[in-house]
Amino acid sequence: MASAGRGVTAPGNSLGRSRPRYGETAVKVLLLAAALVSIATTVGIVGALIEPTIKFFGEVSVFEFFASTDWAPLFSPPAFGVIPVVTNTLIITLIAILVAVPLGLAAAIYLSEYATARVRKALKPILEVLAGIPTVALGFFALTLVSPFVRSWWPFPMEAKNGLVAGLIVGMMIIPIVASLSEDAMSAVPGGLREGAYALGSSRMIVSLRVVFPAALSGIIAAVILAISRAAGETMIVVIAAGSNPTFTVNPGKEMPTMASFIAQAGSGDLPVGSIAYDTIFAVGSLLFALTFAMNFISARFVRRFREVYE
């Protein structure tokens, strides 16, 4: 006699077959669409930049653009040496990183390793509010309050609009990026690593710097590279606080328009479409896009490398 229940299946189902999961399929399609939108946006940006950039280099030599130190594309006679605005961009970005990385990492270590849950819950939203302040407001704050204060103690002559103040305020703006992302990476480190280090008699500082920090290094590097990209592309703070006179200098007390601020200032003028001055905007935009893309590529390589080391 066959045992009871053997070979019995649920009504409407056959062995080895499950009902189709339409909800899961819809989610997959939605996520794929989101990824394709991101890719399409990037391709669209590149497509919009390529044609005017090619037209620009049809009239201006690549050597003049990348080797000359005279930058006056909107004047007569024009000069198209991009080195001054590239140098200004790098200097302001460096100042911003020197401000944001130490303060951001210190805040991340405190929130992750020292603060209680109640303190962390209160402080982290306050820190992230800084990222929501309009950059126009930060620019006027730099020009009206920070610049006079810095000029009062700076030992060398300094112009009212200068790269130092712009770099300081850009650094203040990107502190939440470094702090928040680094704190998330450090909080994701397994608690067993901390407990093992404490069991060996390590202090909290040793655990933070020699156990948690290296384990979260890939996420921290990604946060720093993202902050660098954000600083290099900042526009309004630099437009308001750094001035518009492009000179080839490494003195942060001088006016230091960057690539992004030039694009904003030139694009807001009455340049005739199709002119060489108008196409200069796209050439500088292409260069800025290439630099940002290179930073993101390097970031991805670093993250992958350190993840392989510590996993």
PERA-V458275 format. One line per field, one symbol per residue. phi: phi as a letter, one per 40 degrees, with the letter a starting at -180 (. if undefined). burial: I if it has 16 or more other C-alpha atoms within 10 Angstrom, else O. Layout:
phi = ???
burial = ???
This chain:
phi = .cccgcgcbcdgbbcgbbccbcccccccccccccccccccccccccccccccccccccbbccccccbcbbbacbbbccbbccddccccccccccdcccccccccccccccccbbcccccccccccccccdcccdccccccccccbcccccccbccbdbccbaccccccccccccdccccccccccccccdccccccccccgccccccccbbcdccbccccccccccccccccccbcdcdccbgbccbcabcccccbcbccccdccccccbcccgcccccddcccccccccccccccccdcccccccccccc
burial = OOOOOOOOOOOOOOOOOOOOOOOOOOOOOOOOOOOOOOOOOOOOOOOOIOOIIOIIIOOIOOOIIOOIIIIIIOOOOOIIIIIIIIIIIIIIIIIIIOIIIOIIIIIIIIIIIOOOOOOOOOOIOOIIOIOOOOIOOIIIIIIOOIIIOIIOOOOOOIIIIIIIIIIIIIIIIIIIIIIIIIIIIIIOIOOOOIOOIOOOOIOOOOIIOOIIIIIIIIIIIIIIIIIIIIIIIIIIIIIIIIIIIIIIIOOIIIIIIIIIIIIOOIOOOOOOOOOIIIIIIIIIIIIIIOOIOOIIOOIOOIIOOIOOOOO
